[in-house]
Amino acid sequence: MEGSFRRRDFKWKDDILYVRGRKANCSIVIDSKYQTMWRVQTPTGLSDMVNKTRAKDAAEAIVLNLLNMEEEDVKETSSGK
């Protein structure tokens, strides 16, 4: 995926986040004990409980940050920094 990433590049299908048509390594899941609360599921684990709107917002922020960090790493590597 090339180019700077923005939230407009994100789409939700059910509770799975897609970035420019590709599935992100981040989704939201219902908390096992409190059925009205949600958590962000990442490859490293689960977030704290929040409402669904906040969970989606947090998931997008996490993915946006990671993608833009990866993009910066690629730019630095290709420019010889």
Backbone torsions as a table, in degrees:
resi	resn	phi	psi	omega
1	MET	NA	127.6	-176.7
2	GLU	-116.5	159.8	178.0
3	GLY	90.9	157.5	178.6
4	SER	-63.3	141.8	-178.4
5	PHE	-96.7	143.4	177.6
6	ARG	-136.3	163.6	-179.5
7	ARG	-61.5	-25.0	178.7
8	ARG	-66.9	-15.1	176.8
9	ASP	-79.1	-7.0	-175.4
10	PHE	-98.5	141.6	173.6
11	LYS	-137.7	143.4	176.3
12	TRP	-104.5	133.2	171.6
13	LYS	-126.3	114.8	-169.0
14	ASP	57.1	-121.7	-178.9
15	ASP	-114.8	26.0	-179.8
16	ILE	-114.6	134.1	-178.3
17	LEU	-91.3	134.0	176.4
18	TYR	-118.8	139.3	177.6
19	VAL	-118.1	116.3	-178.0
20	ARG	49.0	42.6	176.2
21	GLY	85.0	-4.4	179.0
22	ARG	-107.8	142.1	-179.8
23	LYS	-67.0	128.4	177.5
24	ALA	-83.7	161.0	177.9
25	ASN	-84.6	41.8	-175.8
26	CYS	-152.6	137.5	177.2
27	SER	-149.4	177.8	175.4
28	ILE	-118.3	145.6	-178.6
29	VAL	-134.4	147.7	176.3
30	ILE	-70.4	137.6	176.8
31	ASP	-63.0	140.2	-175.8
32	SER	-69.0	-26.8	-177.8
33	LYS	-99.2	-42.7	-177.2
34	TYR	-109.4	100.2	-170.6
35	GLN	-68.4	-8.8	176.1
36	THR	-99.0	0.7	-178.3
37	MET	-110.8	155.4	-175.4
38	TRP	-128.7	160.1	175.8
39	ARG	-134.7	152.9	174.6
40	VAL	-89.6	126.8	178.5
41	GLN	-101.0	119.1	175.3
42	THR	-120.7	170.4	178.0
43	PRO	-59.6	-22.4	-178.4
44	THR	-95.0	-5.1	177.1
45	GLY	143.5	-160.2	-176.3
46	LEU	-110.2	147.1	176.1
47	SER	-82.5	-179.2	171.2
48	ASP	-69.7	166.5	179.4
49	MET	-77.0	138.9	174.7
50	VAL	-149.2	174.0	175.6
51	ASN	-74.9	170.3	-173.1
52	LYS	-63.2	-40.4	179.4
53	THR	-61.6	-45.6	179.5
54	ARG	-66.8	-35.9	179.0
55	ALA	-64.0	-43.9	178.3
56	LYS	-64.3	-42.2	178.8
57	ASP	-61.7	-44.5	179.6
58	ALA	-64.8	-41.8	179.2
59	ALA	-61.2	-44.2	178.7
60	GLU	-63.8	-40.9	179.1
61	ALA	-63.9	-41.4	179.0
62	ILE	-62.6	-49.8	-178.3
63	VAL	-65.5	-42.5	179.1
64	LEU	-59.5	-45.5	178.6
65	ASN	-61.8	-46.7	-179.4
66	LEU	-64.3	-43.7	-179.7
67	LEU	-64.0	-43.0	-179.5
68	ASN	-71.0	-30.6	174.3
69	MET	-66.5	-43.3	177.9
70	GLU	-61.3	-41.4	-179.7
71	GLU	-63.6	-41.0	177.9
72	GLU	-64.2	-40.8	178.3
73	ASP	-60.6	-42.3	179.1
74	VAL	-64.7	-42.9	179.0
75	LYS	-62.3	-43.5	179.6
76	GLU	-65.3	-40.5	179.7
77	THR	-66.1	-42.2	-177.8
78	SER	-74.2	-23.8	178.7
79	SER	-91.6	-3.5	176.1
80	GLY	82.2	18.9	179.1
81	LYS	-74.4	NA	NA
